[in-house]
Amino acid sequence: MNIPILFEDNHLLLVEKPVNIPVQEDSSRDLDLLTILKNDIKDRYQKPGNVYLGLVHRLDRPVGGAMVFAKTSKAASRLSDMIRRNIIERKYLAVVHGTPKKKSGQLVHYLLKDVRKNKVSVVAPNHPKAKKAILDFEVLESKKGFSLLSVKLHTGRPHQIRVQLSSMGNPIFGDQKYGEHLNKPGQQIALWAHRIHLEHPVRKEPIEVKSLPPSKYPWDLWKVVTNRKEEKVPLEIS
């Protein structure tokens, strides 16, 4: 499988995750991204023995886009610390049903994950097992009953963007878990990890990569998003 490489050096590997591939091995036993990348590194660099590749964050299986991996234990430790301190900037694009009431804003919820059902719900702030989830959103454009949003994460909770946008009243197109009343079986979720900006964990210089969603419905409602030649993609949240 050809995995697009967005940036690579001795310490980092940033790639574009394909949709519907697990990041690491799960109960499905399907081939996972981490294994694919380790095998690729082993082949490209003719490395003997096991290849080290550190997983420092995740994307849900149906979601595609930019991800960062660590090629050294030093980089893995520093990247994990940067994520804990929220100094790696991660931005997403999402197509949601309807038009949010506000053009932009911050969502703060307290989330609880049901491990058995693999589903997250919004609970009261005083719930003993609740975890605080924060994101910023901006409506870039609305048309034909949908809106294109830019989303910036401040925390990295499971299913966070999906459940928070659904709780706002605007579930993501194709999300069978948090928008089943609006979405049809078989639709691909329209959530894409669009941009990662970080300081290199060793060289301390800025690294930024961008990944564009596929030119398929509903992304193609916004030609500017999927125009890979010009890459005129709305990026910033004010």
Biotite code that builds the C-alpha atoms (Angstrom):
import biotite.structure as struc

atoms = struc.array([
    struc.Atom([0.000, 0.000, 0.000], chain_id="A", res_id=1, res_name="MET", atom_name="CA", element="C"),
    struc.Atom([1.328, 3.405, -0.991], chain_id="A", res_id=2, res_name="ASN", atom_name="CA", element="C"),
    struc.Atom([1.169, 5.756, 2.019], chain_id="A", res_id=3, res_name="ILE", atom_name="CA", element="C"),
    struc.Atom([1.930, 9.386, 1.061], chain_id="A", res_id=4, res_name="PRO", atom_name="CA", element="C"),
    struc.Atom([4.865, 10.775, 3.064], chain_id="A", res_id=5, res_name="ILE", atom_name="CA", element="C"),
    struc.Atom([4.418, 14.431, 4.023], chain_id="A", res_id=6, res_name="LEU", atom_name="CA", element="C"),
    struc.Atom([7.735, 14.855, 5.876], chain_id="A", res_id=7, res_name="PHE", atom_name="CA", element="C"),
    struc.Atom([10.540, 12.567, 6.978], chain_id="A", res_id=8, res_name="GLU", atom_name="CA", element="C"),
    struc.Atom([13.941, 12.843, 8.610], chain_id="A", res_id=9, res_name="ASP", atom_name="CA", element="C"),
    struc.Atom([15.937, 10.776, 11.112], chain_id="A", res_id=10, res_name="ASN", atom_name="CA", element="C"),
    struc.Atom([13.513, 11.557, 13.952], chain_id="A", res_id=11, res_name="HIS", atom_name="CA", element="C"),
    struc.Atom([10.071, 12.132, 12.411], chain_id="A", res_id=12, res_name="LEU", atom_name="CA", element="C"),
    struc.Atom([7.726, 10.557, 9.919], chain_id="A", res_id=13, res_name="LEU", atom_name="CA", element="C"),
    struc.Atom([4.582, 12.474, 8.953], chain_id="A", res_id=14, res_name="LEU", atom_name="CA", element="C"),
    struc.Atom([2.205, 10.711, 6.592], chain_id="A", res_id=15, res_name="VAL", atom_name="CA", element="C"),
    struc.Atom([-1.286, 10.874, 5.140], chain_id="A", res_id=16, res_name="GLU", atom_name="CA", element="C"),
    struc.Atom([-3.384, 8.133, 6.719], chain_id="A", res_id=17, res_name="LYS", atom_name="CA", element="C"),
    struc.Atom([-5.828, 6.478, 4.308], chain_id="A", res_id=18, res_name="PRO", atom_name="CA", element="C"),
    struc.Atom([-9.445, 6.141, 5.421], chain_id="A", res_id=19, res_name="VAL", atom_name="CA", element="C"),
    struc.Atom([-10.744, 2.890, 6.922], chain_id="A", res_id=20, res_name="ASN", atom_name="CA", element="C"),
    struc.Atom([-7.353, 1.591, 8.051], chain_id="A", res_id=21, res_name="ILE", atom_name="CA", element="C"),
    struc.Atom([-6.725, 1.164, 11.799], chain_id="A", res_id=22, res_name="PRO", atom_name="CA", element="C"),
    struc.Atom([-3.765, 3.111, 13.156], chain_id="A", res_id=23, res_name="VAL", atom_name="CA", element="C"),
    struc.Atom([-2.563, 0.079, 15.097], chain_id="A", res_id=24, res_name="GLN", atom_name="CA", element="C"),
    struc.Atom([-3.601, -3.563, 15.321], chain_id="A", res_id=25, res_name="GLU", atom_name="CA", element="C"),
    struc.Atom([-7.074, -4.076, 16.743], chain_id="A", res_id=26, res_name="ASP", atom_name="CA", element="C"),
    struc.Atom([-9.578, -6.884, 17.178], chain_id="A", res_id=27, res_name="SER", atom_name="CA", element="C"),
    struc.Atom([-10.352, -6.871, 13.441], chain_id="A", res_id=28, res_name="SER", atom_name="CA", element="C"),
    struc.Atom([-6.818, -8.145, 12.729], chain_id="A", res_id=29, res_name="ARG", atom_name="CA", element="C"),
    struc.Atom([-6.842, -6.003, 9.574], chain_id="A", res_id=30, res_name="ASP", atom_name="CA", element="C"),
    struc.Atom([-3.526, -4.656, 8.333], chain_id="A", res_id=31, res_name="LEU", atom_name="CA", element="C"),
    struc.Atom([-2.782, -1.471, 10.294], chain_id="A", res_id=32, res_name="ASP", atom_name="CA", element="C"),
    struc.Atom([-0.928, 1.731, 9.459], chain_id="A", res_id=33, res_name="LEU", atom_name="CA", element="C"),
    struc.Atom([1.822, 1.257, 12.050], chain_id="A", res_id=34, res_name="LEU", atom_name="CA", element="C"),
    struc.Atom([2.740, -2.162, 10.632], chain_id="A", res_id=35, res_name="THR", atom_name="CA", element="C"),
    struc.Atom([2.630, -0.849, 7.051], chain_id="A", res_id=36, res_name="ILE", atom_name="CA", element="C"),
    struc.Atom([4.984, 2.014, 7.904], chain_id="A", res_id=37, res_name="LEU", atom_name="CA", element="C"),
    struc.Atom([7.405, -0.175, 9.842], chain_id="A", res_id=38, res_name="LYS", atom_name="CA", element="C"),
    struc.Atom([7.622, -2.592, 6.911], chain_id="A", res_id=39, res_name="ASN", atom_name="CA", element="C"),
    struc.Atom([8.124, 0.309, 4.510], chain_id="A", res_id=40, res_name="ASP", atom_name="CA", element="C"),
    struc.Atom([10.986, 1.752, 6.579], chain_id="A", res_id=41, res_name="ILE", atom_name="CA", element="C"),
    struc.Atom([12.563, -1.673, 6.859], chain_id="A", res_id=42, res_name="LYS", atom_name="CA", element="C"),
    struc.Atom([12.422, -2.132, 3.079], chain_id="A", res_id=43, res_name="ASP", atom_name="CA", element="C"),
    struc.Atom([13.483, 1.382, 2.065], chain_id="A", res_id=44, res_name="ARG", atom_name="CA", element="C"),
    struc.Atom([16.449, 1.559, 4.420], chain_id="A", res_id=45, res_name="TYR", atom_name="CA", element="C"),
    struc.Atom([17.229, -2.175, 4.424], chain_id="A", res_id=46, res_name="GLN", atom_name="CA", element="C"),
    struc.Atom([17.157, -2.250, 8.202], chain_id="A", res_id=47, res_name="LYS", atom_name="CA", element="C"),
    struc.Atom([17.876, -5.574, 9.931], chain_id="A", res_id=48, res_name="PRO", atom_name="CA", element="C"),
    struc.Atom([15.716, -6.704, 12.840], chain_id="A", res_id=49, res_name="GLY", atom_name="CA", element="C"),
    struc.Atom([12.777, -4.788, 14.252], chain_id="A", res_id=50, res_name="ASN", atom_name="CA", element="C"),
    struc.Atom([12.070, -1.190, 13.238], chain_id="A", res_id=51, res_name="VAL", atom_name="CA", element="C"),
    struc.Atom([11.192, 1.369, 15.929], chain_id="A", res_id=52, res_name="TYR", atom_name="CA", element="C"),
    struc.Atom([8.264, 3.657, 15.171], chain_id="A", res_id=53, res_name="LEU", atom_name="CA", element="C"),
    struc.Atom([6.536, 5.465, 18.010], chain_id="A", res_id=54, res_name="GLY", atom_name="CA", element="C"),
    struc.Atom([2.787, 6.105, 17.945], chain_id="A", res_id=55, res_name="LEU", atom_name="CA", element="C"),
    struc.Atom([2.136, 9.422, 19.731], chain_id="A", res_id=56, res_name="VAL", atom_name="CA", element="C"),
    struc.Atom([-1.464, 10.188, 18.699], chain_id="A", res_id=57, res_name="HIS", atom_name="CA", element="C"),
    struc.Atom([-4.336, 8.507, 16.873], chain_id="A", res_id=58, res_name="ARG", atom_name="CA", element="C"),
    struc.Atom([-7.036, 8.987, 14.272], chain_id="A", res_id=59, res_name="LEU", atom_name="CA", element="C"),
    struc.Atom([-10.287, 7.041, 14.249], chain_id="A", res_id=60, res_name="ASP", atom_name="CA", element="C"),
    struc.Atom([-10.301, 4.208, 11.722], chain_id="A", res_id=61, res_name="ARG", atom_name="CA", element="C"),
    struc.Atom([-12.712, 5.883, 9.241], chain_id="A", res_id=62, res_name="PRO", atom_name="CA", element="C"),
    struc.Atom([-10.848, 9.225, 9.363], chain_id="A", res_id=63, res_name="VAL", atom_name="CA", element="C"),
    struc.Atom([-7.990, 10.085, 7.006], chain_id="A", res_id=64, res_name="GLY", atom_name="CA", element="C"),
    struc.Atom([-5.326, 12.775, 6.904], chain_id="A", res_id=65, res_name="GLY", atom_name="CA", element="C"),
    struc.Atom([-2.098, 13.959, 8.486], chain_id="A", res_id=66, res_name="ALA", atom_name="CA", element="C"),
    struc.Atom([-0.422, 11.988, 11.275], chain_id="A", res_id=67, res_name="MET", atom_name="CA", element="C"),
    struc.Atom([2.975, 12.225, 12.968], chain_id="A", res_id=68, res_name="VAL", atom_name="CA", element="C"),
    struc.Atom([5.082, 9.262, 14.105], chain_id="A", res_id=69, res_name="PHE", atom_name="CA", element="C"),
    struc.Atom([8.404, 9.198, 15.950], chain_id="A", res_id=70, res_name="ALA", atom_name="CA", element="C"),
    struc.Atom([11.358, 7.313, 14.479], chain_id="A", res_id=71, res_name="LYS", atom_name="CA", element="C"),
    struc.Atom([13.429, 7.527, 17.678], chain_id="A", res_id=72, res_name="THR", atom_name="CA", element="C"),
    struc.Atom([12.568, 7.043, 21.348], chain_id="A", res_id=73, res_name="SER", atom_name="CA", element="C"),
    struc.Atom([13.878, 10.562, 22.092], chain_id="A", res_id=74, res_name="LYS", atom_name="CA", element="C"),
    struc.Atom([11.473, 12.070, 19.561], chain_id="A", res_id=75, res_name="ALA", atom_name="CA", element="C"),
    struc.Atom([8.605, 9.901, 20.846], chain_id="A", res_id=76, res_name="ALA", atom_name="CA", element="C"),
    struc.Atom([9.092, 11.063, 24.423], chain_id="A", res_id=77, res_name="SER", atom_name="CA", element="C"),
    struc.Atom([9.273, 14.727, 23.443], chain_id="A", res_id=78, res_name="ARG", atom_name="CA", element="C"),
    struc.Atom([6.316, 14.543, 21.053], chain_id="A", res_id=79, res_name="LEU", atom_name="CA", element="C"),
    struc.Atom([4.168, 12.833, 23.697], chain_id="A", res_id=80, res_name="SER", atom_name="CA", element="C"),
    struc.Atom([5.043, 15.618, 26.134], chain_id="A", res_id=81, res_name="ASP", atom_name="CA", element="C"),
    struc.Atom([4.208, 18.263, 23.513], chain_id="A", res_id=82, res_name="MET", atom_name="CA", element="C"),
    struc.Atom([0.811, 16.678, 22.929], chain_id="A", res_id=83, res_name="ILE", atom_name="CA", element="C"),
    struc.Atom([0.144, 16.576, 26.682], chain_id="A", res_id=84, res_name="ARG", atom_name="CA", element="C"),
    struc.Atom([0.982, 20.280, 26.870], chain_id="A", res_id=85, res_name="ARG", atom_name="CA", element="C"),
    struc.Atom([-1.118, 21.047, 23.779], chain_id="A", res_id=86, res_name="ASN", atom_name="CA", element="C"),
    struc.Atom([1.688, 22.678, 21.815], chain_id="A", res_id=87, res_name="ILE", atom_name="CA", element="C"),
    struc.Atom([1.262, 20.581, 18.678], chain_id="A", res_id=88, res_name="ILE", atom_name="CA", element="C"),
    struc.Atom([-1.367, 22.338, 16.585], chain_id="A", res_id=89, res_name="GLU", atom_name="CA", element="C"),
    struc.Atom([-3.806, 19.955, 14.908], chain_id="A", res_id=90, res_name="ARG", atom_name="CA", element="C"),
    struc.Atom([-6.512, 21.231, 12.589], chain_id="A", res_id=91, res_name="LYS", atom_name="CA", element="C"),
    struc.Atom([-9.270, 19.301, 10.870], chain_id="A", res_id=92, res_name="TYR", atom_name="CA", element="C"),
    struc.Atom([-11.813, 19.880, 8.138], chain_id="A", res_id=93, res_name="LEU", atom_name="CA", element="C"),
    struc.Atom([-15.337, 18.559, 8.646], chain_id="A", res_id=94, res_name="ALA", atom_name="CA", element="C"),
    struc.Atom([-18.549, 18.619, 6.642], chain_id="A", res_id=95, res_name="VAL", atom_name="CA", element="C"),
    struc.Atom([-21.533, 18.769, 8.977], chain_id="A", res_id=96, res_name="VAL", atom_name="CA", element="C"),
    struc.Atom([-25.293, 18.692, 8.561], chain_id="A", res_id=97, res_name="HIS", atom_name="CA", element="C"),
    struc.Atom([-26.983, 22.083, 8.781], chain_id="A", res_id=98, res_name="GLY", atom_name="CA", element="C"),
    struc.Atom([-25.495, 25.437, 9.732], chain_id="A", res_id=99, res_name="THR", atom_name="CA", element="C"),
    struc.Atom([-24.194, 26.057, 13.255], chain_id="A", res_id=100, res_name="PRO", atom_name="CA", element="C"),
    struc.Atom([-25.900, 28.901, 15.106], chain_id="A", res_id=101, res_name="LYS", atom_name="CA", element="C"),
    struc.Atom([-22.580, 30.684, 15.569], chain_id="A", res_id=102, res_name="LYS", atom_name="CA", element="C"),
    struc.Atom([-20.021, 31.448, 12.860], chain_id="A", res_id=103, res_name="LYS", atom_name="CA", element="C"),
    struc.Atom([-17.233, 30.418, 15.213], chain_id="A", res_id=104, res_name="SER", atom_name="CA", element="C"),
    struc.Atom([-16.757, 29.467, 18.813], chain_id="A", res_id=105, res_name="GLY", atom_name="CA", element="C"),
    struc.Atom([-15.318, 27.112, 21.393], chain_id="A", res_id=106, res_name="GLN", atom_name="CA", element="C"),
    struc.Atom([-17.004, 23.906, 22.512], chain_id="A", res_id=107, res_name="LEU", atom_name="CA", element="C"),
    struc.Atom([-16.372, 22.569, 26.012], chain_id="A", res_id=108, res_name="VAL", atom_name="CA", element="C"),
    struc.Atom([-17.906, 19.234, 27.007], chain_id="A", res_id=109, res_name="HIS", atom_name="CA", element="C"),
    struc.Atom([-17.243, 16.496, 29.525], chain_id="A", res_id=110, res_name="TYR", atom_name="CA", element="C"),
    struc.Atom([-17.026, 13.121, 27.862], chain_id="A", res_id=111, res_name="LEU", atom_name="CA", element="C"),
    struc.Atom([-17.361, 9.544, 29.040], chain_id="A", res_id=112, res_name="LEU", atom_name="CA", element="C"),
    struc.Atom([-16.371, 6.550, 26.924], chain_id="A", res_id=113, res_name="LYS", atom_name="CA", element="C"),
    struc.Atom([-18.255, 3.267, 27.043], chain_id="A", res_id=114, res_name="ASP", atom_name="CA", element="C"),
    struc.Atom([-15.413, 0.875, 26.236], chain_id="A", res_id=115, res_name="VAL", atom_name="CA", element="C"),
    struc.Atom([-17.735, -2.068, 25.619], chain_id="A", res_id=116, res_name="ARG", atom_name="CA", element="C"),
    struc.Atom([-19.799, -0.170, 23.033], chain_id="A", res_id=117, res_name="LYS", atom_name="CA", element="C"),
    struc.Atom([-16.854, 1.958, 21.822], chain_id="A", res_id=118, res_name="ASN", atom_name="CA", element="C"),
    struc.Atom([-19.039, 5.031, 22.057], chain_id="A", res_id=119, res_name="LYS", atom_name="CA", element="C"),
    struc.Atom([-18.565, 8.367, 23.818], chain_id="A", res_id=120, res_name="VAL", atom_name="CA", element="C"),
    struc.Atom([-21.306, 10.425, 25.449], chain_id="A", res_id=121, res_name="SER", atom_name="CA", element="C"),
    struc.Atom([-21.560, 13.891, 26.952], chain_id="A", res_id=122, res_name="VAL", atom_name="CA", element="C"),
    struc.Atom([-22.012, 13.818, 30.728], chain_id="A", res_id=123, res_name="VAL", atom_name="CA", element="C"),
    struc.Atom([-22.208, 16.285, 33.601], chain_id="A", res_id=124, res_name="ALA", atom_name="CA", element="C"),
    struc.Atom([-18.973, 18.047, 34.592], chain_id="A", res_id=125, res_name="PRO", atom_name="CA", element="C"),
    struc.Atom([-19.092, 16.463, 38.051], chain_id="A", res_id=126, res_name="ASN", atom_name="CA", element="C"),
    struc.Atom([-19.154, 12.893, 36.718], chain_id="A", res_id=127, res_name="HIS", atom_name="CA", element="C"),
    struc.Atom([-16.252, 11.100, 38.449], chain_id="A", res_id=128, res_name="PRO", atom_name="CA", element="C"),
    struc.Atom([-14.921, 9.566, 35.218], chain_id="A", res_id=129, res_name="LYS", atom_name="CA", element="C"),
    struc.Atom([-15.622, 12.473, 32.865], chain_id="A", res_id=130, res_name="ALA", atom_name="CA", element="C"),
    struc.Atom([-12.796, 13.998, 30.824], chain_id="A", res_id=131, res_name="LYS", atom_name="CA", element="C"),
    struc.Atom([-12.869, 17.603, 29.681], chain_id="A", res_id=132, res_name="LYS", atom_name="CA", element="C"),
    struc.Atom([-12.860, 18.127, 25.916], chain_id="A", res_id=133, res_name="ALA", atom_name="CA", element="C"),
    struc.Atom([-12.188, 21.461, 24.214], chain_id="A", res_id=134, res_name="ILE", atom_name="CA", element="C"),
    struc.Atom([-12.140, 22.464, 20.551], chain_id="A", res_id=135, res_name="LEU", atom_name="CA", element="C"),
    struc.Atom([-12.467, 25.628, 18.470], chain_id="A", res_id=136, res_name="ASP", atom_name="CA", element="C"),
    struc.Atom([-14.535, 25.680, 15.298], chain_id="A", res_id=137, res_name="PHE", atom_name="CA", element="C"),
    struc.Atom([-15.133, 28.092, 12.430], chain_id="A", res_id=138, res_name="GLU", atom_name="CA", element="C"),
    struc.Atom([-17.762, 27.840, 9.719], chain_id="A", res_id=139, res_name="VAL", atom_name="CA", element="C"),
    struc.Atom([-15.955, 28.379, 6.416], chain_id="A", res_id=140, res_name="LEU", atom_name="CA", element="C"),
    struc.Atom([-19.009, 28.124, 4.157], chain_id="A", res_id=141, res_name="GLU", atom_name="CA", element="C"),
    struc.Atom([-22.515, 26.661, 4.067], chain_id="A", res_id=142, res_name="SER", atom_name="CA", element="C"),
    struc.Atom([-24.404, 25.300, 1.061], chain_id="A", res_id=143, res_name="LYS", atom_name="CA", element="C"),
    struc.Atom([-26.999, 22.686, 0.128], chain_id="A", res_id=144, res_name="LYS", atom_name="CA", element="C"),
    struc.Atom([-27.830, 21.846, 3.711], chain_id="A", res_id=145, res_name="GLY", atom_name="CA", element="C"),
    struc.Atom([-24.202, 21.305, 4.783], chain_id="A", res_id=146, res_name="PHE", atom_name="CA", element="C"),
    struc.Atom([-21.419, 23.398, 6.288], chain_id="A", res_id=147, res_name="SER", atom_name="CA", element="C"),
    struc.Atom([-17.665, 23.148, 5.919], chain_id="A", res_id=148, res_name="LEU", atom_name="CA", element="C"),
    struc.Atom([-15.927, 23.625, 9.268], chain_id="A", res_id=149, res_name="LEU", atom_name="CA", element="C"),
    struc.Atom([-12.359, 24.152, 10.329], chain_id="A", res_id=150, res_name="SER", atom_name="CA", element="C"),
    struc.Atom([-11.708, 22.583, 13.722], chain_id="A", res_id=151, res_name="VAL", atom_name="CA", element="C"),
    struc.Atom([-8.768, 23.096, 16.068], chain_id="A", res_id=152, res_name="LYS", atom_name="CA", element="C"),
    struc.Atom([-8.268, 20.590, 18.881], chain_id="A", res_id=153, res_name="LEU", atom_name="CA", element="C"),
    struc.Atom([-7.160, 21.621, 22.355], chain_id="A", res_id=154, res_name="HIS", atom_name="CA", element="C"),
    struc.Atom([-7.558, 18.133, 23.814], chain_id="A", res_id=155, res_name="THR", atom_name="CA", element="C"),
    struc.Atom([-7.348, 14.696, 22.227], chain_id="A", res_id=156, res_name="GLY", atom_name="CA", element="C"),
    struc.Atom([-10.244, 12.675, 23.620], chain_id="A", res_id=157, res_name="ARG", atom_name="CA", element="C"),
    struc.Atom([-11.606, 9.608, 21.791], chain_id="A", res_id=158, res_name="PRO", atom_name="CA", element="C"),
    struc.Atom([-14.185, 10.564, 19.132], chain_id="A", res_id=159, res_name="HIS", atom_name="CA", element="C"),
    struc.Atom([-13.971, 14.125, 20.441], chain_id="A", res_id=160, res_name="GLN", atom_name="CA", element="C"),
    struc.Atom([-14.738, 16.100, 17.284], chain_id="A", res_id=161, res_name="ILE", atom_name="CA", element="C"),
    struc.Atom([-17.478, 13.705, 16.261], chain_id="A", res_id=162, res_name="ARG", atom_name="CA", element="C"),
    struc.Atom([-19.379, 13.730, 19.549], chain_id="A", res_id=163, res_name="VAL", atom_name="CA", element="C"),
    struc.Atom([-18.891, 17.453, 20.247], chain_id="A", res_id=164, res_name="GLN", atom_name="CA", element="C"),
    struc.Atom([-20.157, 18.577, 16.840], chain_id="A", res_id=165, res_name="LEU", atom_name="CA", element="C"),
    struc.Atom([-23.084, 16.177, 17.125], chain_id="A", res_id=166, res_name="SER", atom_name="CA", element="C"),
    struc.Atom([-23.895, 17.565, 20.577], chain_id="A", res_id=167, res_name="SER", atom_name="CA", element="C"),
    struc.Atom([-23.873, 21.061, 19.026], chain_id="A", res_id=168, res_name="MET", atom_name="CA", element="C"),
    struc.Atom([-26.653, 19.852, 16.721], chain_id="A", res_id=169, res_name="GLY", atom_name="CA", element="C"),
    struc.Atom([-24.475, 19.456, 13.626], chain_id="A", res_id=170, res_name="ASN", atom_name="CA", element="C"),
    struc.Atom([-23.321, 15.845, 13.234], chain_id="A", res_id=171, res_name="PRO", atom_name="CA", element="C"),
    struc.Atom([-20.618, 15.086, 10.679], chain_id="A", res_id=172, res_name="ILE", atom_name="CA", element="C"),
    struc.Atom([-21.733, 13.788, 7.294], chain_id="A", res_id=173, res_name="PHE", atom_name="CA", element="C"),
    struc.Atom([-21.401, 10.010, 7.114], chain_id="A", res_id=174, res_name="GLY", atom_name="CA", element="C"),
    struc.Atom([-20.814, 9.486, 10.843], chain_id="A", res_id=175, res_name="ASP", atom_name="CA", element="C"),
    struc.Atom([-22.803, 6.337, 11.612], chain_id="A", res_id=176, res_name="GLN", atom_name="CA", element="C"),
    struc.Atom([-22.054, 6.456, 15.334], chain_id="A", res_id=177, res_name="LYS", atom_name="CA", element="C"),
    struc.Atom([-23.002, 10.037, 16.240], chain_id="A", res_id=178, res_name="TYR", atom_name="CA", element="C"),
    struc.Atom([-25.302, 10.980, 13.354], chain_id="A", res_id=179, res_name="GLY", atom_name="CA", element="C"),
    struc.Atom([-27.201, 7.803, 12.598], chain_id="A", res_id=180, res_name="GLU", atom_name="CA", element="C"),
    struc.Atom([-30.520, 9.696, 12.390], chain_id="A", res_id=181, res_name="HIS", atom_name="CA", element="C"),
    struc.Atom([-29.231, 11.727, 9.413], chain_id="A", res_id=182, res_name="LEU", atom_name="CA", element="C"),
    struc.Atom([-26.612, 9.561, 7.756], chain_id="A", res_id=183, res_name="ASN", atom_name="CA", element="C"),
    struc.Atom([-27.051, 6.479, 5.607], chain_id="A", res_id=184, res_name="LYS", atom_name="CA", element="C"),
    struc.Atom([-25.178, 3.189, 6.037], chain_id="A", res_id=185, res_name="PRO", atom_name="CA", element="C"),
    struc.Atom([-22.115, 3.019, 3.834], chain_id="A", res_id=186, res_name="GLY", atom_name="CA", element="C"),
    struc.Atom([-21.441, 6.751, 3.716], chain_id="A", res_id=187, res_name="GLN", atom_name="CA", element="C"),
    struc.Atom([-17.830, 7.745, 4.397], chain_id="A", res_id=188, res_name="GLN", atom_name="CA", element="C"),
    struc.Atom([-17.361, 10.116, 7.314], chain_id="A", res_id=189, res_name="ILE", atom_name="CA", element="C"),
    struc.Atom([-16.385, 13.629, 6.146], chain_id="A", res_id=190, res_name="ALA", atom_name="CA", element="C"),
    struc.Atom([-13.725, 14.367, 8.763], chain_id="A", res_id=191, res_name="LEU", atom_name="CA", element="C"),
    struc.Atom([-10.140, 14.953, 7.670], chain_id="A", res_id=192, res_name="TRP", atom_name="CA", element="C"),
    struc.Atom([-6.930, 15.684, 9.608], chain_id="A", res_id=193, res_name="ALA", atom_name="CA", element="C"),
    struc.Atom([-5.888, 18.640, 7.522], chain_id="A", res_id=194, res_name="HIS", atom_name="CA", element="C"),
    struc.Atom([-2.880, 20.327, 9.137], chain_id="A", res_id=195, res_name="ARG", atom_name="CA", element="C"),
    struc.Atom([-0.192, 19.624, 11.734], chain_id="A", res_id=196, res_name="ILE", atom_name="CA", element="C"),
    struc.Atom([2.167, 22.324, 12.972], chain_id="A", res_id=197, res_name="HIS", atom_name="CA", element="C"),
    struc.Atom([4.849, 21.516, 15.530], chain_id="A", res_id=198, res_name="LEU", atom_name="CA", element="C"),
    struc.Atom([8.343, 22.358, 16.672], chain_id="A", res_id=199, res_name="GLU", atom_name="CA", element="C"),
    struc.Atom([10.831, 19.683, 15.670], chain_id="A", res_id=200, res_name="HIS", atom_name="CA", element="C"),
    struc.Atom([11.502, 17.718, 18.882], chain_id="A", res_id=201, res_name="PRO", atom_name="CA", element="C"),
    struc.Atom([15.273, 17.671, 18.285], chain_id="A", res_id=202, res_name="VAL", atom_name="CA", element="C"),
    struc.Atom([16.213, 20.471, 15.885], chain_id="A", res_id=203, res_name="ARG", atom_name="CA", element="C"),
    struc.Atom([13.663, 22.909, 17.371], chain_id="A", res_id=204, res_name="LYS", atom_name="CA", element="C"),
    struc.Atom([12.632, 24.311, 13.991], chain_id="A", res_id=205, res_name="GLU", atom_name="CA", element="C"),
    struc.Atom([8.993, 24.630, 12.866], chain_id="A", res_id=206, res_name="PRO", atom_name="CA", element="C"),
    struc.Atom([7.464, 21.803, 10.844], chain_id="A", res_id=207, res_name="ILE", atom_name="CA", element="C"),
    struc.Atom([4.109, 22.133, 9.093], chain_id="A", res_id=208, res_name="GLU", atom_name="CA", element="C"),
    struc.Atom([2.350, 19.645, 6.849], chain_id="A", res_id=209, res_name="VAL", atom_name="CA", element="C"),
    struc.Atom([-1.042, 19.767, 5.127], chain_id="A", res_id=210, res_name="LYS", atom_name="CA", element="C"),
    struc.Atom([-3.256, 17.030, 3.773], chain_id="A", res_id=211, res_name="SER", atom_name="CA", element="C"),
    struc.Atom([-6.287, 17.520, 1.540], chain_id="A", res_id=212, res_name="LEU", atom_name="CA", element="C"),
    struc.Atom([-9.450, 15.409, 1.547], chain_id="A", res_id=213, res_name="PRO", atom_name="CA", element="C"),
    struc.Atom([-10.419, 13.379, -1.537], chain_id="A", res_id=214, res_name="PRO", atom_name="CA", element="C"),
    struc.Atom([-12.296, 14.940, -4.451], chain_id="A", res_id=215, res_name="SER", atom_name="CA", element="C"),
    struc.Atom([-15.488, 13.074, -3.583], chain_id="A", res_id=216, res_name="LYS", atom_name="CA", element="C"),
    struc.Atom([-18.913, 14.019, -2.275], chain_id="A", res_id=217, res_name="TYR", atom_name="CA", element="C"),
    struc.Atom([-19.484, 15.905, -0.031], chain_id="A", res_id=218, res_name="PRO", atom_name="CA", element="C"),
    struc.Atom([-15.983, 17.405, -0.141], chain_id="A", res_id=219, res_name="TRP", atom_name="CA", element="C"),
    struc.Atom([-16.440, 18.309, -3.798], chain_id="A", res_id=220, res_name="ASP", atom_name="CA", element="C"),
    struc.Atom([-19.180, 20.781, -2.842], chain_id="A", res_id=221, res_name="LEU", atom_name="CA", element="C"),
    struc.Atom([-16.217, 23.004, -2.024], chain_id="A", res_id=222, res_name="TRP", atom_name="CA", element="C"),
    struc.Atom([-13.904, 22.923, -5.036], chain_id="A", res_id=223, res_name="LYS", atom_name="CA", element="C"),
    struc.Atom([-11.392, 25.079, -3.200], chain_id="A", res_id=224, res_name="VAL", atom_name="CA", element="C"),
    struc.Atom([-10.844, 22.303, -0.653], chain_id="A", res_id=225, res_name="VAL", atom_name="CA", element="C"),
    struc.Atom([-10.043, 19.571, -3.141], chain_id="A", res_id=226, res_name="THR", atom_name="CA", element="C"),
    struc.Atom([-8.090, 21.591, -5.703], chain_id="A", res_id=227, res_name="ASN", atom_name="CA", element="C"),
    struc.Atom([-4.753, 19.896, -5.112], chain_id="A", res_id=228, res_name="ARG", atom_name="CA", element="C"),
    struc.Atom([-2.898, 21.927, -7.743], chain_id="A", res_id=229, res_name="LYS", atom_name="CA", element="C"),
    struc.Atom([-3.618, 25.332, -6.237], chain_id="A", res_id=230, res_name="GLU", atom_name="CA", element="C"),
    struc.Atom([-4.071, 24.163, -2.648], chain_id="A", res_id=231, res_name="GLU", atom_name="CA", element="C"),
    struc.Atom([-6.252, 27.163, -1.849], chain_id="A", res_id=232, res_name="LYS", atom_name="CA", element="C"),
    struc.Atom([-7.476, 25.631, 1.351], chain_id="A", res_id=233, res_name="VAL", atom_name="CA", element="C"),
    struc.Atom([-8.896, 27.755, 4.193], chain_id="A", res_id=234, res_name="PRO", atom_name="CA", element="C"),
    struc.Atom([-6.603, 27.153, 7.116], chain_id="A", res_id=235, res_name="LEU", atom_name="CA", element="C"),
    struc.Atom([-6.872, 29.585, 9.937], chain_id="A", res_id=236, res_name="GLU", atom_name="CA", element="C"),
    struc.Atom([-9.261, 30.142, 12.784], chain_id="A", res_id=237, res_name="ILE", atom_name="CA", element="C"),
    struc.Atom([-9.207, 33.753, 13.948], chain_id="A", res_id=238, res_name="SER", atom_name="CA", element="C"),
])
